Amino acid sequence: MPASLFNGIFRKNTVLTSIVLLATLSSGYVLSAEDAAAKSDTKTTSATSDKKQTEQLEQQRKLYQQAMAAIKKKKLADAKRIYPLLEGYPLQVYLQTEIYSLDLNNISAEEIDRFILENKQLPPVSRLQQRWLSSLAARKDWSGYLKAYQSYPVRGNHYRCLNLKAALNSLKKKQKIPDDLMRDISGMWQQGYSQPDSCNSVFKRWLTAGGMNSQLAETRFWNAVEERDFKLARYAQTFIKDRKAQQDAEMFWKVRTNPARYLKKGVFEKENSHHNIIVTYAVRRMAGKQLEEAARRWLIVREDVTMSDSRLKSLNEYFGIRLSANFVKDADLLTAQLDPEFLYPEVTEWRIRLALAAQNWQLVSDCIDRLPDELKMSSRWAYWQAVAAQHLTGSNQTLSFARIAKDRSYYGFLASDQLGVKFTMNYEKANIPEKIRQDVAGHDAVLRMKELIHHNHMYYARAEWSRLFKTLDLNGKHALAYLADEWKWHSVAIYGAAKIRKWNDLDIRFPVQYFGLYQKHTEKSGIPLNWALSITRKESAFNPVAQSGVGARGLMQLMPRTARSVAKRIKQPYKGKQQLYNPDINIALGTAYLAQMKERFGSRIYATAAYNAGPHRVKKWLAERGDLPLDIWIEVIPFKETRSYVQSVLEFGVVYDVLSSREPHFMLKEEQQMLVLSQLQLAEEQTPEAL
């Protein structure tokens, strides 16, 4: 190659060529100038192509937003004009769905049916199908309805009843209703809850055709009672013609009015299945105000009725757990009568908790021995068995605690603290083949998800994720969870990891976002950083726009009323609940509230329970059992959710410390001194022998 040509190429791509030449010379292989230039041109072309694709994507995103805004304003022509400009854009089909939804009267049945059938795996198509079915019903196109419903039967009794109506209207005049259609209508009518208005004409025609009988009416009556729809039960009773069935129905109303009067021996018939329903309802109704007395009445009448194993189990567990969790005076005696053979593990667990509250270590040990092996060997009950053994024998249970300490859990960390050893993480790095990662990342559903997230259409994004997740193998599911993590969609990533039992993949299960804000506000509030991170991980999995069913909002799931009170207390500007979606404001108020609870109750553990269950409940629990050792107090928290919440927050705190290379803390020094074995050791040190 002429030197002048080489120099020209070199000058054209000076920096890139220099890098290539340096890299190849250092490896002992000299690249020709032509090769260097070719590589340079390829990279330049690639960069240009990437830039062009990015610009095109941004343009398509803007067009999509314009089209959806037009749809919202019902400007169909504008949306149709934009539609062809979105060729190749992942959400073009979503726009097409919306266009069809607004234009159902101008599209042929063949076209809409074909589109729905080809795209029924897409979340918005279900809503389109609902609108299409409603449109067909409004036009009284019953043959079209039958065909459309058969190809894609959307959920809901409204559409199911319209399908039955379509079938009826497709019959010839004076044609007898086929038996199978009569059975389908009977099945709808006898359900224990009111049906949509679309069922009314179907039921009317069914009644005229002689579909009703006393047995069906009985079935609906008792189904309605089970569903607590008493207005419907009264209606169904009007169709009961059988004398004995009417007597049973009337007995229900009498017992409902005064359960205590009838919950006695000899009132109910052993082989009468309806009396099972009456007794079940009556004892639960009575338990609402007189729990202990209702339990005693249940013990009296349960031998008088023949119940299924599942119904018997349900009632025995109901009373055993409620009596124990409410620490009723004779709960231990009553639960022993409810379950003398230790048939119900959850009741046995509460019998253990009652024994723990009484610190009756022999009973604790005996009850743990009656658990099924799987539960007995769990870290929870292995820990308490070791604690009981140490009290009963006076010997340190080092080997037992060492086994428990191998578990990364609340109880494993308690055992580690007891032994003074490092916490076990059992960390397993994800090992997903790169090809699977790439295949999943390139999936059409993933491309749609990315765009849905960009446009903040989170409902459809989650629906796309869930549908794809179900279709993938284990590695594919793991890869999809990691994609969600990369998108900062941590709640979905954590859910995915849990579904495939990747408990030890700590990278995905313990994310951190807004670290600087947490650091700033925990320092300002004077609370541990890992505490606030753990609360957030448990509350929202770092989703800044999370909202619970009861209205808690944002990262730390604050209730608007609580937020307003805390903001006033710390003089934080606060304009309303929408600000709780602002990470800075949410973390500021959340950490301040945690500090407030800690100041009120004197312990971050009591404060954690208050954050979940409310300070009024923790105040009550402390008044009743505040003298218990701290680990026993946690174990006997009446609410399963709150107990799990407190234990998880403590466990997560250690994990966050380890992942951030901070010195991990599980129990603080003052908390360790409140544990049952610490108190045992202190008592032993104060005995005369020790002195």
C-alpha positions as CSV (number, residue, x, y, z in Angstrom):
1,M,0.0,0.0,0.0
2,P,1.4,3.5,-0.9
3,A,2.4,5.5,2.2
4,S,0.3,8.4,1.1
5,L,-2.8,6.3,1.1
6,F,-2.0,4.8,4.5
7,N,-1.5,8.3,5.9
8,G,-4.8,9.4,4.5
9,I,-6.6,6.5,6.1
10,F,-4.8,7.1,9.4
11,R,-5.7,10.8,9.4
12,K,-9.4,9.9,8.7
13,N,-9.7,7.8,11.8
14,T,-6.8,8.8,14.0
15,V,-8.1,7.9,17.4
16,L,-9.8,4.6,16.5
17,T,-6.9,3.4,14.4
18,S,-4.5,4.2,17.2
19,I,-6.4,2.1,19.6
20,V,-6.7,-0.8,17.2
21,L,-3.0,-0.7,16.4
22,L,-1.9,-0.5,20.0
23,A,-4.2,-3.4,21.0
24,T,-2.9,-5.7,18.3
25,L,0.7,-4.8,18.7
26,S,0.6,-5.6,22.4
27,S,-0.8,-9.0,21.5
28,G,2.0,-9.7,19.1
29,Y,-0.1,-9.5,16.0
30,V,0.2,-6.5,13.6
31,L,-3.0,-5.3,11.8
32,S,-2.6,-4.0,8.4
33,A,-3.7,-0.4,7.8
34,E,-6.5,-1.7,5.5
35,D,-7.8,-3.9,8.3
36,A,-7.7,-1.1,10.8
37,A,-9.5,1.2,8.4
38,A,-12.1,-1.5,7.7
39,K,-12.8,-2.0,11.4
40,S,-13.0,1.7,11.9
41,D,-15.5,2.1,9.1
42,T,-17.6,-0.8,10.5
43,K,-17.8,0.7,13.9
44,T,-18.6,4.1,12.5
45,T,-21.4,2.5,10.4
46,S,-22.6,0.6,13.4
47,A,-22.7,3.7,15.6
48,T,-24.5,5.6,12.8
49,S,-27.0,2.8,12.5
50,D,-27.6,2.7,16.3
51,K,-28.1,6.4,16.4
52,K,-30.6,6.2,13.5
53,Q,-32.5,3.4,15.2
54,T,-32.6,5.4,18.4
55,E,-34.0,8.4,16.6
56,Q,-36.5,6.3,14.8
57,L,-37.7,4.7,18.1
58,E,-38.1,8.1,19.8
59,Q,-40.1,9.3,16.8
60,Q,-42.3,6.2,16.9
61,R,-42.8,6.7,20.7
62,K,-44.0,10.3,20.1
63,L,-46.3,9.1,17.3
64,Y,-47.7,6.4,19.5
65,Q,-48.4,8.9,22.3
66,Q,-50.2,11.2,19.8
67,A,-52.3,8.3,18.5
68,M,-53.3,7.2,22.0
69,A,-54.2,10.8,22.9
70,A,-56.4,10.9,19.8
71,I,-58.0,7.6,20.9
72,K,-58.7,9.1,24.3
73,K,-60.4,12.1,22.6
74,K,-62.2,9.6,20.2
75,K,-60.5,11.3,17.2
76,L,-60.4,8.0,15.2
77,A,-59.3,9.6,11.9
78,D,-56.1,11.0,13.6
79,A,-55.3,7.6,15.1
80,K,-55.8,5.8,11.8
81,R,-53.6,8.3,10.0
82,I,-50.7,7.6,12.5
83,Y,-51.2,3.8,12.5
84,P,-49.2,3.0,9.3
85,L,-46.4,5.2,10.4
86,L,-45.8,2.8,13.3
87,E,-44.8,-0.1,11.1
88,G,-42.4,-2.3,13.1
89,Y,-43.1,-0.5,16.4
90,P,-43.8,-3.2,19.1
91,L,-47.0,-1.4,20.3
92,Q,-48.6,-0.9,16.9
93,V,-50.9,-3.9,17.6
94,Y,-52.0,-2.2,20.8
95,L,-53.0,0.9,18.8
96,Q,-54.8,-1.4,16.3
97,T,-56.7,-2.9,19.2
98,E,-57.8,0.6,20.4
99,I,-58.8,1.6,16.8
100,Y,-60.9,-1.5,16.4
101,S,-62.6,-0.9,19.8
102,L,-63.8,2.5,18.6
103,D,-64.7,1.4,15.1
104,L,-66.6,-1.9,15.7
105,N,-69.7,-0.8,13.7
106,N,-67.6,-0.3,10.6
107,I,-65.5,-3.5,10.6
108,S,-66.6,-6.8,9.2
109,A,-67.2,-9.6,11.6
110,E,-64.6,-11.7,9.7
111,E,-61.9,-9.1,10.2
112,I,-62.5,-8.5,13.9
113,D,-62.9,-12.2,14.6
114,R,-59.7,-13.0,12.8
115,F,-57.7,-10.2,14.6
116,I,-58.9,-11.4,18.0
117,L,-58.2,-15.0,17.3
118,E,-54.6,-14.1,16.0
119,N,-53.8,-11.8,19.0
120,K,-55.8,-13.2,21.9
121,Q,-52.5,-13.8,23.8
122,L,-52.2,-9.9,24.1
123,P,-53.7,-8.4,27.3
124,P,-55.8,-5.6,25.6
125,V,-57.5,-8.0,23.2
126,S,-59.5,-9.4,26.1
127,R,-61.1,-6.0,26.6
128,L,-61.6,-5.7,22.8
129,Q,-63.4,-9.1,22.8
130,Q,-65.7,-7.9,25.6
131,R,-66.6,-4.8,23.6
132,W,-67.1,-6.9,20.5
133,L,-69.4,-9.3,22.3
134,S,-71.4,-6.4,23.8
135,S,-71.7,-4.9,20.3
136,L,-73.0,-8.1,18.8
137,A,-75.5,-8.5,21.7
138,A,-76.7,-4.9,21.2
139,R,-77.3,-5.6,17.5
140,K,-79.0,-8.9,18.4
141,D,-76.6,-10.7,16.1
142,W,-76.9,-13.9,18.1
143,S,-75.3,-16.2,15.5
144,G,-72.3,-13.9,15.4
145,Y,-72.2,-13.8,19.2
146,L,-72.2,-17.6,19.4
147,K,-69.3,-17.8,16.9
148,A,-67.2,-15.1,18.5
149,Y,-67.8,-16.4,22.1
150,Q,-66.9,-19.9,21.1
151,S,-63.6,-18.8,19.6
152,Y,-62.6,-16.7,22.6
153,P,-64.9,-17.2,25.7
154,V,-63.9,-14.2,27.9
155,R,-64.4,-14.6,31.7
156,G,-67.5,-13.3,33.4
157,N,-71.0,-14.4,34.0
158,H,-72.3,-11.4,32.1
159,Y,-70.9,-12.7,28.8
160,R,-71.7,-16.3,29.7
161,C,-75.4,-15.3,30.1
162,L,-75.3,-13.4,26.9
163,N,-74.0,-16.6,25.3
164,L,-76.9,-18.6,26.8
165,K,-79.3,-15.9,25.5
166,A,-77.7,-16.2,22.1
167,A,-78.3,-19.9,22.1
168,L,-81.9,-19.5,23.1
169,N,-82.5,-16.9,20.4
170,S,-80.9,-19.1,17.8
171,L,-83.6,-21.8,18.4
172,K,-86.5,-22.0,15.9
173,K,-89.9,-20.7,17.0
174,K,-91.6,-23.0,19.5
175,Q,-88.6,-25.3,19.4
176,K,-88.0,-27.1,22.7
177,I,-85.0,-26.0,24.7
178,P,-82.4,-28.8,24.4
179,D,-81.6,-30.6,27.7
180,D,-77.9,-29.6,27.6
181,L,-78.9,-25.9,27.4
182,M,-81.4,-26.3,30.2
183,R,-78.7,-27.9,32.4
184,D,-76.3,-25.0,31.6
185,I,-78.9,-22.4,32.6
186,S,-79.7,-24.4,35.8
187,G,-76.1,-24.4,36.7
188,M,-76.0,-20.6,36.4
189,W,-79.2,-20.1,38.4
190,Q,-78.3,-22.2,41.4
191,Q,-75.0,-20.3,42.2
192,G,-75.0,-18.7,45.6
193,Y,-74.7,-15.1,44.5
194,S,-76.8,-12.7,42.3
195,Q,-76.2,-12.9,38.6
196,P,-75.9,-10.0,36.2
197,D,-79.0,-8.4,34.7
198,S,-78.1,-10.0,31.4
199,C,-79.2,-13.3,32.9
200,N,-82.7,-12.2,33.7
201,S,-84.3,-12.9,30.3
202,V,-82.5,-16.3,30.2
203,F,-83.8,-17.3,33.6
204,K,-87.3,-16.1,32.7
205,R,-87.4,-18.3,29.6
206,W,-85.9,-21.2,31.6
207,L,-88.6,-20.8,34.2
208,T,-91.4,-20.8,31.6
209,A,-89.9,-24.0,30.1
210,G,-90.2,-25.7,33.5
211,G,-86.6,-25.6,34.5
212,M,-87.3,-24.9,38.2
213,N,-87.7,-27.7,40.8
214,S,-87.6,-27.7,44.6
215,Q,-84.1,-29.4,44.6
216,L,-82.6,-26.6,42.6
217,A,-84.2,-24.1,44.9
218,E,-82.8,-25.9,47.9
219,T,-79.3,-25.9,46.4
220,R,-79.4,-22.2,45.6
221,F,-80.7,-21.4,49.1
222,W,-77.9,-23.1,50.9
223,N,-75.3,-21.8,48.4
224,A,-76.5,-18.3,49.1
225,V,-76.3,-18.9,52.9
226,E,-72.7,-20.1,52.4
227,E,-72.0,-16.9,50.4
228,R,-73.8,-14.8,53.1
229,D,-76.2,-13.4,50.5
230,F,-79.3,-13.6,52.6
231,K,-81.5,-11.6,50.4
232,L,-80.9,-14.1,47.6
233,A,-81.5,-17.0,50.0
234,R,-84.9,-15.5,50.9
235,Y,-85.7,-15.3,47.1
236,A,-84.6,-18.9,46.5
237,Q,-86.7,-20.2,49.4
238,T,-89.9,-19.1,47.7
239,F,-89.3,-21.9,45.1
240,I,-88.8,-24.6,47.7
241,K,-91.8,-26.9,47.7
242,D,-90.5,-29.8,49.8
243,R,-91.9,-29.7,53.3
244,K,-88.8,-30.9,55.1
245,A,-86.5,-28.6,53.0
246,Q,-88.7,-25.7,54.1
247,Q,-88.4,-26.7,57.7
248,D,-84.6,-26.7,57.4
249,A,-84.6,-23.3,55.8
250,E,-86.8,-21.9,58.5
251,M,-84.6,-23.4,61.1
252,F,-81.6,-21.5,59.6
253,W,-83.4,-18.2,60.1
254,K,-84.2,-19.0,63.7
255,V,-80.7,-20.1,64.6
256,R,-79.3,-17.0,62.8
257,T,-81.4,-14.8,65.0
258,N,-80.3,-16.4,68.2
259,P,-77.4,-18.8,67.9
260,A,-76.9,-19.3,71.6
261,R,-80.5,-20.6,72.0
262,Y,-80.0,-23.4,69.5
263,L,-76.3,-24.4,69.9
264,K,-77.1,-27.2,72.3
265,K,-77.0,-30.9,72.4
266,G,-79.8,-32.8,70.7
267,V,-81.0,-29.9,68.5
268,F,-79.4,-30.9,65.2
269,E,-79.8,-34.0,63.1
270,K,-76.6,-36.0,62.6
271,E,-77.2,-37.0,59.0
272,N,-78.7,-33.7,57.8
273,S,-76.2,-32.0,55.6
274,H,-78.1,-28.7,55.9
275,H,-77.7,-28.7,59.6
276,N,-73.9,-28.8,59.0
277,I,-74.2,-25.5,57.3
278,I,-76.5,-24.1,60.0
279,V,-74.0,-25.1,62.8
280,T,-71.0,-23.7,60.8
281,Y,-72.7,-20.4,60.4
282,A,-74.1,-20.2,63.9
283,V,-70.8,-20.9,65.8
284,R,-68.9,-18.4,63.6
285,R,-71.6,-15.8,64.1
286,M,-71.6,-16.3,67.8
287,A,-67.8,-16.2,67.9
288,G,-67.9,-12.6,66.6
289,K,-68.9,-11.4,70.1
290,Q,-68.5,-14.4,72.4
291,L,-65.4,-16.3,71.1
292,E,-64.8,-18.5,74.2
293,E,-68.5,-19.4,74.6
294,A,-68.9,-20.1,70.9
295,A,-65.9,-22.5,71.1
296,R,-67.5,-24.3,74.1
297,R,-70.8,-24.6,72.2
298,W,-68.9,-26.0,69.2
299,L,-67.3,-28.6,71.3
300,I,-70.8,-29.6,72.5
301,V,-72.6,-29.8,69.1
302,R,-69.8,-31.1,66.9
303,E,-70.5,-34.7,67.8
304,D,-74.2,-34.2,66.9
305,V,-73.5,-33.5,63.2
306,T,-71.7,-35.5,60.5
307,M,-69.3,-33.1,58.8
308,S,-66.8,-33.5,56.0
309,D,-63.2,-33.7,57.1
310,S,-62.5,-30.3,55.4
311,R,-65.4,-28.6,57.2
312,L,-64.5,-30.1,60.6
313,K,-60.8,-29.1,60.1
314,S,-61.8,-25.6,59.1
315,L,-63.9,-25.1,62.3
316,N,-61.4,-26.7,64.7
317,E,-58.6,-24.6,63.2
318,Y,-60.7,-21.5,63.3
319,F,-61.4,-21.8,67.0
320,G,-57.9,-23.2,67.9
321,I,-56.1,-20.4,66.2
322,R,-58.4,-17.6,67.3
323,L,-58.5,-18.7,70.9
324,S,-54.8,-18.9,71.0
325,A,-54.0,-15.7,69.1
326,N,-56.4,-13.8,71.4
327,F,-54.8,-15.4,74.5
328,V,-58.2,-16.3,75.8
329,K,-57.9,-17.4,79.5
330,D,-58.5,-21.1,78.9
331,A,-57.1,-21.2,75.4
332,D,-54.6,-24.0,76.2
333,L,-57.3,-26.2,77.6
334,L,-59.8,-25.5,74.8
335,T,-57.3,-26.1,72.0
336,A,-56.4,-29.4,73.6
337,Q,-60.0,-30.4,73.5
338,L,-60.4,-29.1,69.9
339,D,-57.4,-31.1,68.7
340,P,-56.5,-33.8,71.3
341,E,-54.6,-35.9,68.7
342,F,-52.6,-33.0,67.3
343,L,-54.1,-33.5,63.8
344,Y,-53.9,-29.8,62.8
345,P,-50.3,-28.5,62.6
346,E,-51.3,-24.8,62.6
347,V,-53.2,-25.3,65.9
348,T,-50.2,-27.2,67.3
349,E,-48.0,-24.3,66.4
350,W,-50.2,-22.0,68.4
351,R,-50.2,-24.5,71.3
352,I,-46.4,-24.1,71.2
353,R,-46.8,-20.3,71.3
354,L,-49.1,-20.5,74.3
355,A,-46.5,-22.6,76.0
356,L,-43.7,-20.2,75.1
357,A,-45.7,-17.3,76.5
358,A,-46.0,-19.3,79.8
359,Q,-42.3,-20.3,79.4
360,N,-43.4,-23.9,80.1
361,W,-40.4,-25.5,78.4
362,Q,-41.4,-29.1,78.8
363,L,-44.7,-28.4,77.1
364,V,-42.9,-26.4,74.4
365,S,-40.7,-29.5,73.7
366,D,-43.5,-32.0,73.9
367,C,-45.7,-30.0,71.4
368,I,-42.9,-29.5,69.0
369,D,-42.4,-33.3,69.0
370,R,-46.0,-33.7,67.8
371,L,-45.5,-31.6,64.7
372,P,-45.1,-33.2,61.3
373,D,-41.4,-33.9,60.5
374,E,-41.2,-31.2,57.9
375,L,-42.3,-28.5,60.3
376,K,-40.4,-30.0,63.2
377,M,-37.2,-29.7,61.2
378,S,-37.8,-26.1,60.1
379,S,-35.5,-23.5,61.4
380,R,-38.3,-22.0,63.5
381,W,-39.2,-25.0,65.6
382,A,-35.6,-26.4,65.6
383,Y,-34.6,-23.1,67.2
384,W,-37.3,-23.3,69.9
385,Q,-36.6,-26.9,70.5
386,A,-33.0,-26.1,71.2
387,V,-34.0,-23.2,73.5
388,A,-36.3,-25.6,75.4
389,A,-33.6,-28.2,75.7
390,Q,-31.1,-25.6,77.1
391,H,-33.6,-24.7,79.7
392,L,-34.5,-28.3,80.6
393,T,-31.0,-29.7,80.6
394,G,-28.9,-26.7,81.6
395,S,-26.5,-27.6,78.7
396,N,-25.6,-25.4,75.8
397,Q,-27.1,-26.7,72.6
398,T,-24.2,-25.7,70.4
399,L,-24.6,-28.4,67.8
400,S,-28.3,-27.7,67.4
401,F,-27.7,-24.0,67.0
402,A,-24.8,-24.6,64.6
403,R,-27.2,-26.6,62.3
404,I,-29.8,-23.8,62.5
405,A,-27.1,-21.1,61.8
406,K,-26.5,-22.6,58.3
407,D,-29.9,-21.3,57.3
408,R,-30.1,-17.7,56.0
409,S,-33.3,-16.8,57.9
410,Y,-34.5,-15.0,61.0
411,Y,-33.9,-18.1,63.1
412,G,-30.6,-18.9,61.5
413,F,-29.4,-15.4,62.4
414,L,-30.7,-15.8,66.0
415,A,-28.7,-19.0,66.2
416,S,-25.6,-17.2,64.7
417,D,-25.9,-14.5,67.3
418,Q,-26.3,-17.1,70.1
419,L,-23.0,-18.8,68.9
420,G,-21.2,-15.5,68.1
421,V,-20.4,-16.7,64.5
422,K,-20.7,-15.1,61.1
423,F,-24.1,-15.0,59.4
424,T,-24.6,-17.5,56.6
425,M,-25.7,-16.0,53.3
426,N,-25.7,-19.2,51.1
427,Y,-25.2,-16.8,48.1
428,E,-25.6,-18.3,44.7
429,K,-24.7,-16.2,41.6
430,A,-27.1,-16.5,38.7
431,N,-25.8,-18.8,36.0
432,I,-28.1,-18.2,33.0
433,P,-26.6,-19.1,29.6
434,E,-26.0,-16.0,27.5
435,K,-28.0,-17.4,24.5
436,I,-31.1,-17.8,26.7
437,R,-30.7,-14.2,28.0
438,Q,-30.5,-13.0,24.4
439,D,-33.4,-15.1,23.3
440,V,-35.6,-13.8,26.1
441,A,-34.5,-10.2,25.6
442,G,-35.4,-10.4,21.9
443,H,-38.8,-11.9,22.5
444,D,-41.7,-9.9,21.0
445,A,-43.5,-9.8,24.4
446,V,-40.3,-8.3,26.0
447,L,-40.1,-5.7,23.3
448,R,-43.7,-4.8,24.0
449,M,-43.0,-4.7,27.7
450,K,-40.1,-2.3,27.4
451,E,-42.4,0.1,25.4
452,L,-45.3,-0.3,27.8
453,I,-43.0,0.5,30.7
454,H,-41.7,3.6,28.8
455,H,-45.3,4.8,28.4
456,N,-46.1,3.9,32.0
457,H,-48.8,1.3,31.0
458,M,-47.8,-0.8,34.0
459,Y,-51.0,-3.0,34.1
460,Y,-50.4,-4.3,30.6
461,A,-46.7,-4.6,31.1
462,R,-47.3,-6.8,34.1
463,A,-49.8,-8.8,32.2
464,E,-47.4,-9.3,29.3
465,W,-44.7,-10.4,31.8
466,S,-46.9,-12.9,33.6
467,R,-48.1,-14.5,30.4
468,L,-44.6,-14.9,29.0
469,F,-43.2,-16.1,32.3
470,K,-45.7,-19.0,32.3
471,T,-44.4,-20.2,28.9
472,L,-40.7,-20.3,29.6
473,D,-38.5,-23.0,31.1
474,L,-36.5,-22.5,34.3
475,N,-33.6,-20.6,32.8
476,G,-35.9,-18.5,30.7
477,K,-37.9,-17.5,33.7
478,H,-34.7,-16.6,35.5
479,A,-33.6,-14.5,32.6
480,L,-37.0,-12.7,32.4
481,A,-36.7,-11.9,36.1
482,Y,-33.3,-10.4,35.5
483,L,-34.7,-8.3,32.7
484,A,-37.2,-6.9,35.1
485,D,-34.4,-6.2,37.5
486,E,-32.4,-4.3,34.9
487,W,-35.5,-2.2,34.2
488,K,-35.7,-1.3,37.9
489,W,-39.0,-3.3,38.1
490,H,-37.9,-4.9,41.3
491,S,-41.2,-6.1,42.6
492,V,-41.7,-8.2,39.5
493,A,-38.1,-9.4,39.5
494,I,-38.4,-10.5,43.2
495,Y,-41.7,-12.2,42.4
496,G,-40.1,-14.1,39.5
497,A,-37.1,-15.3,41.5
498,A,-39.5,-16.5,44.3
499,K,-41.7,-18.4,41.8
500,I,-38.7,-20.4,40.6
501,R,-37.4,-20.7,44.2
502,K,-34.1,-18.9,43.6
503,W,-33.9,-18.0,47.2
504,N,-30.2,-17.6,47.2
505,D,-29.9,-15.3,44.3
506,L,-29.4,-12.3,46.5
507,D,-28.5,-9.9,43.7
508,I,-32.0,-10.0,42.3
509,R,-33.9,-10.5,45.6
510,F,-32.3,-7.6,47.5
511,P,-32.2,-4.5,45.2
512,V,-31.4,-1.0,46.3
513,Q,-32.6,2.2,44.7
514,Y,-32.3,5.8,45.9
515,F,-29.4,4.8,48.2
516,G,-28.3,8.4,48.6
517,L,-31.8,9.5,49.7
518,Y,-31.9,6.6,52.3
519,Q,-28.5,7.5,53.6
520,K,-29.5,11.2,53.9
521,H,-32.8,10.7,55.6
522,T,-31.7,7.8,58.0
523,E,-28.8,10.0,59.2
524,K,-31.3,12.9,59.7
525,S,-33.8,10.7,61.5
526,G,-31.1,8.9,63.5
527,I,-32.2,5.4,62.6
528,P,-30.2,2.5,61.1
529,L,-29.8,2.5,57.3
530,N,-30.4,-1.2,56.9
531,W,-33.7,-0.8,58.8
532,A,-35.2,1.7,56.4
533,L,-33.9,-0.4,53.4
534,S,-35.5,-3.6,54.8
535,I,-38.8,-1.9,55.5
536,T,-38.9,-0.6,51.9
537,R,-38.0,-4.0,50.5
538,K,-40.8,-5.6,52.5
539,E,-43.3,-2.8,51.8
540,S,-42.9,-2.0,48.1
541,A,-39.8,-3.8,46.8
542,F,-38.6,-0.2,45.8
543,N,-41.5,0.6,43.7
544,P,-42.0,4.4,44.0
545,V,-45.5,4.3,42.6
546,A,-46.8,1.3,44.6
547,Q,-50.3,1.7,46.1
548,S,-51.9,-0.9,48.4
549,G,-55.6,-1.8,48.5
550,V,-56.1,0.3,51.6
551,G,-54.4,3.4,50.1
552,A,-50.8,3.2,51.4
553,R,-48.5,4.9,48.8
554,G,-45.0,5.0,47.6
555,L,-41.7,3.4,48.5
556,M,-42.4,3.1,52.3
557,Q,-46.1,2.6,51.8
558,L,-47.3,5.5,53.9
559,M,-51.0,6.2,54.6
560,P,-51.9,9.7,53.6
561,R,-53.2,10.5,57.1
562,T,-50.0,9.3,58.7
563,A,-47.9,11.2,56.2
564,R,-49.8,14.4,56.9
565,S,-49.2,14.0,60.7
566,V,-45.5,13.2,60.3
567,A,-45.0,16.1,57.9
568,K,-46.5,18.5,60.4
569,R,-44.4,17.0,63.2
570,I,-41.1,17.4,61.4
571,K,-42.1,20.6,59.6
572,Q,-41.8,19.0,56.2
573,P,-43.6,20.8,53.3
574,Y,-46.4,18.5,52.2
575,K,-49.1,19.3,49.7
576,G,-51.1,16.0,49.6
577,K,-51.0,12.3,48.9
578,Q,-49.7,12.6,45.3
579,Q,-46.4,13.7,46.8
580,L,-46.0,10.3,48.4
581,Y,-44.9,9.1,45.0
582,N,-41.9,11.4,45.2
583,P,-39.1,9.2,46.5
584,D,-37.4,12.1,48.4
585,I,-40.6,13.1,50.3
586,N,-41.7,9.5,50.9
587,I,-38.3,8.4,52.3
588,A,-38.1,11.6,54.5
589,L,-41.6,10.9,56.0
590,G,-41.1,7.2,56.2
591,T,-37.8,7.3,58.1
592,A,-39.2,10.1,60.4
593,Y,-42.2,7.9,61.2
594,L,-39.9,4.9,62.0
595,A,-37.9,7.2,64.3
596,Q,-41.1,8.4,65.9
597,M,-42.3,4.8,66.5
598,K,-38.9,3.8,68.0
599,E,-39.0,6.8,70.3
600,R,-42.5,5.9,71.4
601,F,-41.9,2.2,72.0
602,G,-38.2,2.2,72.9
603,S,-37.2,-0.5,70.4
604,R,-36.9,-0.7,66.7
605,I,-38.5,-4.2,66.9
606,Y,-41.7,-2.9,68.6
607,A,-41.5,0.0,66.2
608,T,-41.4,-2.4,63.2
609,A,-44.5,-4.2,64.4
610,A,-46.2,-0.8,64.9
611,Y,-45.3,0.2,61.3
612,N,-47.1,-2.9,60.0
613,A,-50.0,-3.4,62.5
614,G,-50.5,0.1,63.9
615,P,-49.2,1.6,67.2
616,H,-52.5,1.0,69.0
617,R,-52.2,-2.8,68.5
618,V,-48.5,-2.9,69.6
619,K,-49.5,-0.8,72.7
620,K,-52.1,-3.4,73.6
621,W,-49.7,-6.4,73.0
622,L,-47.0,-4.8,75.1
623,A,-49.5,-4.1,77.9
624,E,-50.6,-7.8,77.8
625,R,-47.2,-9.5,77.2
626,G,-44.5,-6.8,77.2
627,D,-42.6,-8.6,80.0
628,L,-41.8,-11.5,77.8
629,P,-38.3,-12.0,76.4
630,L,-38.0,-10.3,73.1
631,D,-37.7,-13.3,70.8
632,I,-40.7,-14.9,72.6
633,W,-42.7,-11.7,72.2
634,I,-42.0,-11.7,68.5
635,E,-43.0,-15.4,68.2
636,V,-46.4,-14.8,69.9
637,I,-47.4,-11.7,67.9
638,P,-51.1,-12.5,67.2
639,F,-51.1,-11.5,63.5
640,K,-49.3,-13.9,61.2
641,E,-48.6,-11.1,58.8
642,T,-47.0,-8.9,61.4
643,R,-45.0,-11.7,62.9
644,S,-43.6,-12.6,59.5
645,Y,-43.1,-8.9,58.7
646,V,-41.0,-8.2,61.8
647,Q,-38.9,-11.3,61.2
648,S,-38.3,-10.6,57.6
649,V,-37.3,-7.0,58.3
650,L,-34.7,-8.2,60.8
651,E,-33.4,-10.8,58.4
652,F,-33.3,-8.4,55.4
653,G,-31.3,-5.9,57.4
654,V,-28.4,-8.4,57.8
655,V,-28.5,-9.2,54.1
656,Y,-28.4,-5.6,53.1
657,D,-25.4,-5.0,55.4
658,V,-23.5,-7.9,54.0
659,L,-24.2,-7.0,50.4
660,S,-23.1,-3.4,51.1
661,S,-19.9,-4.7,52.8
662,R,-21.0,-3.1,56.1
663,E,-20.6,-4.8,59.4
664,P,-23.8,-6.8,59.7
665,H,-26.1,-6.3,62.7
666,F,-29.1,-8.5,63.5
667,M,-30.0,-7.7,67.1
668,L,-28.6,-4.6,68.6
669,K,-26.7,-5.0,72.0
670,E,-29.7,-3.9,74.1
671,E,-32.0,-6.2,72.0
672,Q,-29.7,-9.2,72.5
673,Q,-29.9,-8.7,76.3
674,M,-33.7,-9.1,76.0
675,L,-33.6,-12.5,74.4
676,V,-34.7,-15.5,76.4
677,L,-31.3,-17.3,76.5
678,S,-29.5,-14.1,77.5
679,Q,-31.9,-13.8,80.4
680,L,-31.3,-17.5,81.3
681,Q,-27.5,-16.9,81.2
682,L,-27.9,-13.8,83.4
683,A,-30.0,-15.7,85.9
684,E,-27.4,-18.5,86.0
685,E,-24.7,-16.0,86.7
686,Q,-26.6,-14.6,89.6
687,T,-27.3,-17.9,91.3
688,P,-25.5,-18.6,94.7
689,E,-23.3,-21.2,92.9
690,A,-22.1,-18.6,90.5
691,L,-21.4,-16.2,93.3
